[in-house]
Amino acid sequence: SVAGSMVTEGVIQRDAQARVRRGETLIFEGKVSTLRRFKDDAKAVKAGFECGIRIDGFDDYEEKDVLECFEIEKVFPTL
């Protein structure tokens, strides 16, 4: 199943990591497998737009769930 969503801030990228929160409780953490705008696949969706999001291995979306997407960056120290 796909979560019909509104991006409230930032940008959601396909293949980014995501968390599903229900209230203050962390329900699931995984990878964004599908990102769609209308019926077309999208690589990214900016704030203010609606989209459909599917997270790998999670199908129990409920109304008012919050999806947080993030990237992990490796930063190497410099001298």
ZIRAKA-V177448 format. One record per backbone hydrogen bond with DSSP energy under -0.5 kcal/mol. CO is the residue of the C=O (numbers start at 0). NH is the residue of the N-H. Records with the same first field share a line. If there is no record, write none. Layout:
# ZIRAKA-V177448
CO->NH + NH
This chain:
# ZIRAKA-V177448
1->3
2->4 + 52
4->50
5->7
6->47
9->46
10->12
11->44
12->15
15->31
16->69
17->29
18->20 + 67
19->26 + 27
20->22 + 65
21->24
24->21 + 26
27->19
29->17
30->32 + 55
31->14
33->53
34->41
35->37 + 51
36->39
39->36
42->13
44->11
45->48
48->6
50->4
51->35
52->2
53->32 + 33
54->57
61->64
65->20 + 67
66->68
67->18
69->16
70->72
72->74
73->75
